[in-house]
Amino acid sequence: MSFVSYFPGRGTVRETAYLEGRTEGAAKGILSVLEVRGIPVTDSVRERITSCTDLDRMDSWLERSRTVERAEDLFDEEGNADEPLS
């Protein structure tokens, strides 16, 4: 019998799938909060949120989604909310 250890950061298929699931869940959470609050989300903002793979950044966006007035304001702390979202 062999023993397989899955340490974080090894890039295993299982770890990759887990992280992808976490980012998808975080994106759904952010978009859901904005929707419940009645804040319109443009296609470019939606794409930026759903394509992000940085969990720390997404956690920050989730916290900010509770208080922003516009979806674009999620990105203010990065200093580029006024830049076009491509």
Secondary structure, DSSP 8 states (H G I E B T S, - for coil): -------TTS--HHHHHHHHHHHHHHHHHHHHHHHHTT----HHHHHHHHH---HHHHHHHHHHHTT-SSGGGGGGGGT-TTS---
